[in-house]
Amino acid sequence: MPELPEVETTVAGLRAVLDGEVIVRAEPRRADLRWPIPVDIRQRLTGARVTGLGRRAKYGLIHTDRDDTLIFHLGMSGRWRVDPDEIEKHDHFILETGAGRVVALNDHRRFGSLDIVRRDELDGFRHFVAMGPEPLDDAFDAKVLLAALKGRKAPIKAMLLNQSIVAGLGNIYVCEALHMAGISPITAATAISKQRVEKLVIAIKDVLAAAIKAGGSTLRDFAAPDGELGYFAKDWLVYGREGEPCHCGTTVQRRVDSGRSTFYCPKCQR
């Protein structure tokens, strides 16, 4: 599933095409994706001008001068295609600008979603209301994370994947950040010292920034709107590297918890 860096890369690609432009066509080509597409989405977007784009956790945001925000989630395999030569079977939503640019949301598994809400109601959107802080914001620091982990006996990896603790982190970047910070994924969250949490926060920010710079990680079907693949996967230190040597020489291990793989180095991570 595309994680925060992939969504950030997607938003940057869409910004270059949509920002400041008037939408002359908003065409849902089916009634639903993961859940129903709002029936008024065509009416609310057609004729509106895009005033900005952003991201919240793993969701992309497209703001308009009607004070509406289109919220999209890429699901497992979704991606936006820019100026496609032809509309494909799995291009389920089309936006066209007055400048003649076209973007198509392609999602053959249909695990993605589209919603539209009033901008002043964005914080109360059902998927945002209980969401934790953005990991790249200055407000997310060791003090904030320590407070969120206080008394939590669950493994630190599970806590970092909990969107109410911190928003937007997924399996790939949690594995990488824990390795960078030298913390075992099964360590009880409440048992991690302040000094190690400080190191973990730095690792989270660094690994996300590096992944965004590289255009995200290509896993299965992800690609940026311009079709470029993400290249951070070549820099993975542990994720997907079971049986390969860590930089310390120890073999990278994999464990499965609740059906999700965790990759780690038993020597570097304590």
C-alpha positions as CSV (number, residue, x, y, z in Angstrom):
1,M,0.0,0.0,0.0
2,P,1.4,3.4,-0.9
3,E,2.6,5.1,2.3
4,L,3.2,8.7,3.3
5,P,6.2,9.3,0.9
6,E,4.3,7.8,-2.1
7,V,1.3,10.0,-1.4
8,E,3.5,13.1,-1.0
9,T,5.1,12.3,-4.3
10,T,1.7,11.8,-5.9
11,V,0.5,15.2,-4.6
12,A,3.6,16.9,-5.9
13,G,2.9,15.5,-9.3
14,L,-0.7,16.5,-9.3
15,R,0.2,20.0,-8.0
16,A,2.2,20.7,-11.2
17,V,-0.9,19.9,-13.3
18,L,-3.9,21.1,-11.3
19,D,-2.8,24.0,-9.0
20,G,-4.5,27.2,-10.0
21,E,-6.5,25.5,-12.8
22,V,-10.2,25.4,-13.4
23,I,-11.8,22.0,-13.5
24,V,-14.0,21.7,-16.6
25,R,-14.8,18.0,-16.3
26,A,-15.1,15.8,-13.2
27,E,-16.3,12.4,-14.3
28,P,-16.8,9.4,-12.0
29,R,-16.9,6.4,-14.2
30,R,-18.4,4.1,-11.7
31,A,-20.5,4.5,-8.6
32,D,-18.0,3.3,-6.0
33,L,-14.4,2.4,-5.2
34,R,-13.8,1.0,-1.7
35,W,-17.0,2.8,-0.7
36,P,-19.5,4.9,-2.7
37,I,-18.3,8.0,-4.6
38,P,-20.3,11.0,-3.4
39,V,-23.2,11.5,-5.8
40,D,-22.6,15.3,-5.9
41,I,-18.9,15.1,-6.7
42,R,-19.3,16.1,-10.4
43,Q,-21.5,19.1,-9.5
44,R,-19.2,20.4,-6.7
45,L,-16.0,20.1,-8.8
46,T,-17.0,21.2,-12.3
47,G,-16.2,24.8,-12.8
48,A,-14.3,25.1,-9.5
49,R,-10.7,26.4,-9.4
50,V,-8.0,24.4,-7.6
51,T,-6.5,26.6,-4.9
52,G,-4.0,24.2,-3.5
53,L,-3.1,20.5,-2.8
54,G,-1.9,18.8,0.3
55,R,-1.7,15.6,2.2
56,R,-3.0,14.3,5.5
57,A,-1.4,11.0,6.5
58,K,-1.9,8.7,3.5
59,Y,-4.7,10.8,2.0
60,G,-4.2,13.4,-0.8
61,L,-6.1,16.7,-0.6
62,I,-7.3,18.9,-3.5
63,H,-8.7,22.2,-2.4
64,T,-11.0,24.4,-4.5
65,D,-12.3,28.0,-4.4
66,R,-15.7,26.7,-3.4
67,D,-14.2,25.8,0.0
68,D,-14.5,22.1,-0.9
69,T,-11.7,19.6,-0.5
70,L,-11.5,16.4,-2.6
71,I,-9.9,13.7,-0.5
72,F,-8.4,10.7,-2.2
73,H,-6.8,7.5,-1.0
74,L,-4.8,5.3,-3.3
75,G,-5.6,2.0,-1.6
76,M,-3.4,-0.9,-2.6
77,S,-2.8,-0.2,-6.2
78,G,-4.2,3.2,-7.1
79,R,-2.3,5.9,-8.9
80,W,-3.1,9.1,-10.9
81,R,-2.2,9.1,-14.6
82,V,-1.4,12.4,-16.2
83,D,-2.5,13.1,-19.7
84,P,-3.0,9.5,-20.6
85,D,-3.0,8.6,-24.3
86,E,-6.3,6.8,-23.8
87,I,-8.7,6.2,-20.9
88,E,-8.4,2.7,-19.6
89,K,-10.9,0.3,-18.1
90,H,-9.6,1.0,-14.6
91,D,-9.4,4.8,-14.9
92,H,-12.4,5.3,-12.5
93,F,-12.3,9.1,-12.1
94,I,-11.3,11.8,-14.5
95,L,-10.4,15.4,-14.0
96,E,-9.9,17.8,-16.9
97,T,-8.7,21.4,-16.6
98,G,-9.4,24.4,-18.7
99,A,-5.8,24.2,-20.0
100,G,-6.6,20.8,-21.5
101,R,-4.7,18.7,-19.0
102,V,-6.3,15.4,-17.9
103,V,-5.6,13.3,-14.8
104,A,-7.2,9.9,-14.3
105,L,-7.4,7.9,-11.0
106,N,-6.5,4.4,-12.0
107,D,-7.3,1.6,-9.4
108,H,-7.8,-1.9,-10.7
109,R,-8.3,-3.4,-7.2
110,R,-10.7,-0.6,-6.2
111,F,-9.3,-0.3,-2.6
112,G,-8.9,3.4,-3.0
113,S,-11.5,6.0,-2.2
114,L,-12.8,9.5,-3.1
115,D,-14.6,11.9,-0.7
116,I,-15.5,15.6,-0.9
117,V,-16.0,17.7,2.2
118,R,-16.2,21.3,3.2
119,R,-12.8,22.6,4.0
120,D,-13.8,23.9,7.4
121,E,-15.0,20.4,8.2
122,L,-11.8,18.7,7.2
123,D,-10.6,18.0,10.7
124,G,-13.9,16.3,11.5
125,F,-13.7,14.0,8.5
126,R,-14.4,10.5,9.7
127,H,-10.9,9.2,9.0
128,F,-9.1,12.3,10.3
129,V,-10.9,13.0,13.6
130,A,-8.9,10.6,15.7
131,M,-5.7,10.8,13.7
132,G,-2.4,11.6,15.4
133,P,0.2,14.3,14.5
134,E,2.0,14.4,11.1
135,P,5.5,12.9,11.6
136,L,7.2,15.6,9.4
137,D,5.7,18.5,11.3
138,D,7.9,20.4,13.8
139,A,5.2,19.7,16.4
140,F,6.0,16.0,16.3
141,D,8.9,15.5,18.7
142,A,10.1,13.2,21.4
143,K,7.9,14.8,24.0
144,V,4.8,14.2,21.9
145,L,5.7,10.6,21.2
146,L,6.7,9.9,24.7
147,A,3.3,11.1,26.0
148,A,1.5,9.0,23.4
149,L,3.5,5.8,24.3
150,K,3.2,6.3,28.1
151,G,1.8,3.2,29.7
152,R,1.4,1.4,26.3
153,K,2.8,-2.2,26.7
154,A,2.2,-3.1,23.0
155,P,5.3,-3.5,20.8
156,I,6.7,-0.3,19.5
157,K,6.1,-1.3,15.9
158,A,2.4,-1.8,16.5
159,M,2.2,1.6,18.2
160,L,3.9,3.4,15.3
161,L,1.5,1.8,12.9
162,N,-1.4,3.1,15.0
163,Q,-2.7,6.1,13.2
164,S,-3.9,7.7,16.4
165,I,-0.3,7.7,17.7
166,V,1.3,9.2,14.6
167,A,-0.3,9.7,11.2
168,G,0.8,8.2,7.9
169,L,3.4,5.7,8.9
170,G,3.2,2.3,7.3
171,N,5.1,-1.0,7.4
172,I,8.0,-0.2,5.2
173,Y,9.1,3.1,6.9
174,V,8.4,1.8,10.4
175,C,10.7,-1.1,9.8
176,E,13.4,1.2,8.4
177,A,13.1,3.8,11.1
178,L,13.3,1.2,13.9
179,H,16.4,-0.2,12.3
180,M,17.9,3.3,12.0
181,A,17.2,4.0,15.6
182,G,18.5,0.6,16.8
183,I,15.2,-0.4,18.4
184,S,13.8,-3.9,18.3
185,P,10.3,-3.9,16.8
186,I,9.0,-6.1,19.7
187,T,10.2,-3.8,22.5
188,A,7.3,-2.7,24.7
189,A,6.6,0.9,23.8
190,T,6.4,2.1,27.4
191,A,9.9,0.6,28.1
192,I,11.8,2.8,25.6
193,S,13.8,5.5,27.2
194,K,13.5,9.2,26.4
195,Q,16.9,9.2,24.8
196,R,15.9,6.3,22.5
197,V,12.6,7.9,21.6
198,E,14.5,11.1,20.7
199,K,16.6,9.0,18.4
200,L,13.5,7.3,17.0
201,V,11.8,10.6,16.1
202,I,14.9,11.7,14.2
203,A,15.0,8.4,12.4
204,I,11.3,8.6,11.4
205,K,11.8,12.1,10.0
206,D,15.0,11.2,8.2
207,V,13.7,8.0,6.6
208,L,10.5,9.8,5.4
209,A,12.5,12.8,4.0
210,A,14.9,10.5,2.2
211,A,12.0,8.4,0.7
212,I,10.2,11.6,-0.5
213,K,13.4,12.8,-2.1
214,A,13.7,9.5,-3.9
215,G,10.1,9.6,-5.1
216,G,8.9,6.9,-2.7
217,S,9.3,3.1,-2.9
218,T,8.0,1.1,-5.8
219,L,6.1,-1.8,-4.4
220,R,3.8,-3.7,-6.7
221,D,2.0,-1.1,-8.7
222,F,3.0,2.3,-7.3
223,A,4.3,5.0,-9.6
224,A,4.2,8.8,-9.5
225,P,1.6,10.6,-11.7
226,D,4.2,11.0,-14.5
227,G,4.8,7.3,-14.5
228,E,8.2,7.4,-12.8
229,L,8.9,4.7,-10.3
230,G,10.0,5.4,-6.8
231,Y,13.7,4.6,-6.1
232,F,13.9,4.5,-2.4
233,A,13.5,0.7,-2.4
234,K,17.1,0.4,-3.4
235,D,18.1,2.0,-0.1
236,W,16.1,-0.3,2.1
237,L,18.3,-1.5,4.9
238,V,16.0,-4.2,6.3
239,Y,12.6,-4.2,4.6
240,G,12.2,-7.0,2.2
241,R,15.8,-8.2,2.8
242,E,15.2,-11.4,4.8
243,G,18.2,-13.6,4.7
244,E,20.5,-10.9,3.4
245,P,23.3,-9.3,5.5
246,C,22.7,-6.2,7.5
247,H,25.5,-3.6,7.3
248,C,26.8,-5.1,10.5
249,G,27.1,-8.5,8.8
250,T,24.2,-10.2,10.7
251,T,21.5,-11.8,8.7
252,V,18.3,-9.8,8.4
253,Q,15.4,-11.6,10.0
254,R,11.6,-11.6,9.3
255,R,8.8,-12.2,11.7
256,V,5.1,-12.2,11.1
257,D,2.6,-10.6,13.5
258,S,-1.1,-10.4,12.7
259,G,-0.3,-11.3,9.1
260,R,2.2,-8.5,8.7
261,S,5.9,-9.0,8.0
262,T,8.5,-7.3,10.1
263,F,12.1,-7.1,9.0
264,Y,14.9,-6.4,11.5
265,C,18.5,-7.0,12.5
266,P,18.7,-9.0,15.8
267,K,22.1,-7.5,16.5
268,C,21.6,-3.8,15.6
269,Q,18.1,-3.6,17.1
270,R,17.7,-4.1,20.9
